[in-house]
Amino acid sequence: MPWVKSNLVCVAVVIVLQTQIAQAQGDLLDADGIADAIVSMTSRVWTGPRTPAPVPAARPGSASQSMGSPYALLRVHADPGVSRGSMRIALSALEQARSRLDAMGWPWPISDGDLGGGPDLDLYLSSALPPDGYSDGMAIWSYFDRASTFAVVSPATPDGKLEACATAAYAEALLMSIDPGEARTWRRATAAWMTWELTGRFGCEDALPRQQAEPYRSWVAGAAGDGAGGALLLSYLSARHDAVPGQFVRDVWGLASQRTWEGVGLRADPDLWSAIETAVDRSGDRLVDNIEELAVLRWFVGRGDPADAVVAFLERDAMVPISREMKRLPTRVIASQPLSTFGSAYLIMDAGTWGDERRLRAWLRGEYGVRWSFVALQLDDRGHEIRRIAAPHSDTTPRAYLPIELDDATQTLLFVVTNLANGLPDADEADVSERAFELIVDRSDD
């Protein structure tokens, strides 16, 4: 196609002429300028959402001690007064984490250009910065958006928690390096999940009991521990969709990676929520069904004999609370706490309330603007599930109805209400889908 070649030649000639003119005028058009010119004439302008790149942070200058790994590109720096024993614990945690992550297929953080005195990933046991993963700046030589990063852990961390805290900090630095455009809450949730996979603890602060104690919270942007409570969601998705252990979470992070070629800020779409929804859809499943199933599973933590692996590993201190206990028929309950996106409420009724009744009716009336999940479970005297019925997810009219046929062995009726929002949330934005509801339970007319 000669005309295409002619157009490209014309573009090249124009750029050469512009360069010569700019040089003659003392306004040098450098290689980046030429690249921008080519992109502006050959690529569609990105009109999707953007997010700021992580702000570069100065590395702790007070960390005068150093200890490197003989096995991997890993180094621990520490403030004066930190014991060599603590440094060895932190370095061993990094070595173990890196070894396991290699086996799971996770990439290495991008090189920091010897900013820590060598090519290693650097972890600082220092009080100069709050514990977190930090950016040195964007790596402009990488095809995808990548950042040079380092990690900080408090020097006051007890040795008994240092393995988990060093692992979580390393994971946050790794995730920021992999996708600096992803929300910090997603990094926190994923780092807590990775720490669980690697050490058996959900991150440094173990935010899951608080996430369970406040089930009205959303899973990521409003999750406990500045997002770390979202690790329970990732644990559930991993258990449900992994072909090999850890593959699902690793692959959705890879799916969300992208390259920002032009403009200010980083391209923010696809983000991890859209990557997860796409991956779940491709499996033949639906994300909203996963959210509903997890909402039910959360109830069984610390109650009865959980058969699900995601429920079994949590302790009794991670039980979700009862939102309301209904003690008469008919009854009408108005939620005392609105539900954030994907947040849930748990309402119960004991067998003594319905007596000899064999049929009940239940209505959910939610506020407009979101979809609702409404599930009723019948539990026996040990708290085990006997039956379950779920209403179709509400659409434009936020109402749902459940006819309930009571089993003779049912001792407790559990209602689980979940806010399904009206589309995917955005972990970079405030939740605008918080809604309240009311629940009505009555005898059947039959």
Residue pairs with C-beta under 8 A, 6 or more apart in sequence:
11 38
11 41
15 34
15 37
15 38
18 29
18 37
19 29
19 34
22 28
22 29
23 29
29 37
36 262
39 261
39 262
40 262
43 261
43 262
45 262
45 263
46 260
46 261
46 262
46 263
46 267
48 267
48 268
48 269
49 267
49 268
49 269
49 426
49 428
50 260
50 263
50 264
50 265
50 266
50 267
50 268
51 181
51 183
51 265
51 266
51 268
51 428
52 265
52 266
53 135
53 138
53 147
53 180
53 181
53 265
53 266
54 134
54 135
54 147
54 176
54 180
55 135
56 135
56 136
56 137
57 129
57 134
57 135
57 136
59 115
59 116
59 122
59 124
59 134
59 136
59 150
60 77
60 79
60 124
60 126
60 128
60 129
60 152
61 128
62 79
62 80
62 126
62 127
62 128
63 77
63 78
63 79
63 124
63 125
63 126
63 128
64 78
64 79
64 80
65 77
65 78
65 79
65 80
65 82
65 84
65 87
66 75
66 76
66 77
66 78
66 117
67 75
67 76
67 78
67 84
67 87
67 88
67 91
68 74
68 75
68 76
68 91
68 118
68 120
69 75
69 91
69 94
69 95
69 120
71 95
72 94
72 95
72 98
72 99
73 108
73 118
73 119
73 120
73 121
74 91
74 94
74 95
74 98
74 120
74 121
74 123
75 91
75 116
75 117
75 118
75 120
75 121
75 122
75 123
76 87
76 90
76 91
76 94
76 122
76 123
76 124
76 125
77 116
77 122
77 123
77 124
77 125
77 126
78 86
78 87
78 124
78 125
78 126
78 155
79 125
79 126
79 127
79 128
79 155
81 155
82 125
82 155
85 159
86 125
86 155
86 157
86 159
86 162
87 125
89 159
89 162
89 163
89 166
90 123
90 125
90 153
90 162
90 163
90 166
92 163
93 162
93 163
93 164
93 166
93 167
93 170
93 199
94 121
94 123
94 166
94 167
94 170
96 163
96 167
96 198
97 166
97 167
97 170
97 171
97 194
97 198
98 108
98 170
100 197
100 198
101 174
101 194
101 198
104 197
104 245
104 246
104 247
104 250
105 246
105 247
105 250
106 174
106 250
107 178
108 121
108 174
109 121
109 148
109 149
109 173
109 174
109 177
109 178
110 139
110 142
110 146
110 147
110 148
110 149
110 177
111 119
111 139
111 148
112 119
112 121
112 122
112 136
112 148
112 149
112 150
113 136
113 148
115 122
115 136
115 148
115 150
116 122
116 150
121 149
121 150
121 151
121 170
121 173
121 174
122 150
122 151
123 150
123 151
123 152
123 153
123 166
123 169
123 170
123 173
124 150
124 151
124 152
124 153
125 153
125 154
125 155
125 157
126 152
126 155
127 154
127 155
127 156
128 152
129 152
130 152
131 152
131 153
131 154
131 157
131 165
131 169
131 204
132 151
132 152
132 169
132 172
133 149
133 150
133 151
133 152
133 169
133 171
133 172
133 173
133 174
133 175
133 176
133 187
133 191
134 149
134 150
134 151
134 152
134 173
134 176
135 147
135 148
135 149
135 176
135 180
136 147
136 148
136 149
136 150
137 147
137 148
138 145
138 146
138 147
138 148
138 180
139 146
139 147
139 148
143 259
144 257
144 258
144 259
145 179
145 180
145 181
145 257
145 258
145 259
145 260
145 266
145 267
146 177
146 178
146 180
147 176
147 177
147 180
148 177
149 173
149 174
149 176
149 177
150 173
151 166
151 169
151 170
151 172
151 173
152 169
153 162
153 165
153 166
153 169
153 204
154 165
157 165
157 204
161 204
163 199
164 195
164 199
164 201
164 203
164 204
165 204
167 194
167 195
167 198
167 199
168 191
168 192
168 194
168 195
168 203
168 204
169 191
169 204
171 190
171 191
171 194
171 195
172 187
172 188
172 191
175 182
175 186
175 187
175 190
175 191
175 253
176 187
178 253
178 257
179 253
179 256
179 257
180 266
181 258
181 260
181 266
181 267
181 268
181 271
182 253
182 256
182 271
182 272
182 427
183 220
183 221
183 227
183 271
183 272
183 427
183 428
184 226
184 227
185 220
185 221
185 223
185 226
185 227
185 230
185 427
186 220
186 227
186 230
186 271
186 272
186 427
187 227
188 203
188 223
188 225
188 226
188 227
188 228
188 230
189 219
189 220
189 223
189 227
189 228
189 229
189 230
189 231
189 233
189 234
190 231
190 234
190 249
190 253
191 203
191 228
192 202
192 203
192 207
192 208
192 225
192 228
192 229
192 230
192 231
193 202
193 231
193 234
193 235
193 238
193 249
194 249
195 201
195 202
195 203
195 204
196 202
196 203
196 231
196 235
197 245
197 246
202 208
202 228
202 231
203 225
203 228
203 231
205 225
205 228
207 223
207 224
207 225
207 228
207 229
207 231
208 224
208 228
208 229
208 231
208 232
208 314
208 318
209 315
209 317
209 318
210 224
210 225
210 229
211 217
211 223
211 224
211 225
211 229
211 230
211 232
212 232
212 298
212 301
212 314
212 318
212 319
212 320
213 318
213 320
213 321
214 224
215 295
215 298
215 320
215 321
215 343
215 344
215 345
215 346
216 337
216 338
216 339
216 340
216 343
216 344
216 345
217 223
217 224
217 229
217 340
217 343
218 340
218 341
218 342
218 343
218 425
218 431
219 229
219 230
219 232
219 233
219 291
219 341
219 342
220 227
220 230
220 233
220 273
220 425
220 427
221 227
221 341
221 425
221 426
221 427
221 428
221 429
221 430
221 431
222 340
222 341
222 431
223 229
223 230
227 427
232 294
232 298
232 310
232 314
233 294
234 249
235 310
236 290
236 293
236 294
236 297
236 310
237 248
237 249
237 276
237 280
237 290
238 245
238 246
238 248
238 249
239 308
239 309
239 310
240 285
240 290
241 248
241 279
241 280
241 283
241 285
242 248
248 279
251 279
252 272
252 275
252 276
252 279
253 272
253 275
255 270
255 275
255 278
255 279
256 270
256 271
256 272
256 274
256 275
258 267
258 270
259 267
260 266
260 267
268 428
270 278
271 426
271 427
271 428
272 427
273 424
273 425
273 426
273 427
274 424
276 287
277 287
277 424
280 286
280 287
280 290
281 287
288 371
288 373
288 393
288 420
291 342
291 373
291 418
291 420
292 373
292 375
292 390
292 393
292 418
292 420
294 310
295 342
295 344
295 373
295 375
295 416
295 418
296 375
296 377
296 388
296 416
297 306
297 308
297 310
297 311
298 311
298 320
298 344
299 320
299 346
299 377
299 414
299 416
300 306
300 308
300 311
300 383
301 311
301 314
301 316
301 318
301 319
301 320
302 314
302 315
302 316
302 317
302 318
302 319
303 319
303 383
304 379
304 382
304 383
304 384
305 382
305 384
306 312
320 344
320 346
321 346
322 346
322 347
322 348
323 335
323 336
323 337
323 345
323 346
323 347
324 333
324 336
324 345
324 347
324 348
325 347
325 348
325 349
325 350
326 333
326 347
326 348
326 349
326 353
326 441
327 349
327 350
327 353
328 353
329 353
329 354
329 357
329 360
329 441
329 442
329 443
330 440
330 441
330 442
330 443
331 349
331 440
331 441
331 442
332 438
332 439
332 440
333 347
333 438
333 439
333 440
334 436
334 437
334 438
335 345
335 417
335 436
335 437
335 438
335 439
337 345
338 367
338 434
338 435
338 436
339 345
339 417
339 418
339 419
339 434
339 435
339 436
339 437
340 419
340 431
340 433
340 434
341 370
341 419
341 421
341 425
341 431
341 433
341 434
342 418
342 419
342 420
342 421
342 425
343 418
343 419
344 416
344 417
344 418
344 419
345 416
345 417
345 418
345 437
346 414
346 415
346 416
347 414
347 415
347 417
347 439
348 412
348 413
348 414
348 415
349 412
349 413
349 415
349 441
350 411
350 412
350 413
351 410
351 411
351 412
354 360
354 406
354 413
354 443
357 406
357 443
357 444
358 405
358 406
359 403
359 404
359 405
359 406
359 443
359 444
359 446
360 403
360 404
360 406
360 413
360 441
360 442
360 443
360 444
361 401
361 402
361 403
361 404
361 441
361 442
361 443
361 444
362 374
362 376
362 401
362 402
362 404
362 415
362 439
362 440
362 441
362 442
363 399
363 400
363 401
363 402
363 439
363 440
363 441
364 372
364 374
364 391
364 394
364 399
364 400
364 401
364 402
364 417
364 437
364 438
364 439
365 398
365 399
365 437
365 438
365 439
365 440
366 372
366 394
366 398
366 399
366 417
366 419
366 435
366 436
366 437
367 398
367 435
367 436
367 437
368 398
369 398
369 422
369 433
369 435
370 398
370 419
370 420
370 421
370 422
370 433
370 435
371 393
371 394
371 395
371 398
371 420
371 421
371 422
372 393
372 394
372 398
372 400
372 417
372 418
372 419
372 420
372 437
373 390
373 391
373 393
373 416
373 417
373 418
373 420
374 390
374 391
374 394
374 400
374 402
374 415
374 416
374 417
375 388
375 389
375 390
375 391
375 415
375 416
375 418
376 388
376 389
376 390
376 402
376 404
376 413
376 414
376 415
376 416
377 385
377 386
377 387
377 388
377 413
377 414
377 416
378 385
378 386
378 387
378 388
378 404
378 406
378 407
378 410
378 412
378 413
378 414
379 385
379 386
379 410
379 411
379 412
379 413
379 414
380 386
380 409
380 410
380 411
381 409
381 411
383 412
386 407
386 409
386 410
387 405
387 407
387 410
389 402
389 403
389 404
391 400
391 401
391 402
392 400
393 400
393 420
394 400
398 435
398 437
403 444
404 413
406 413
415 439
415 441
417 437
417 439
419 433
419 434
419 435
421 433
422 433
425 431
425 433
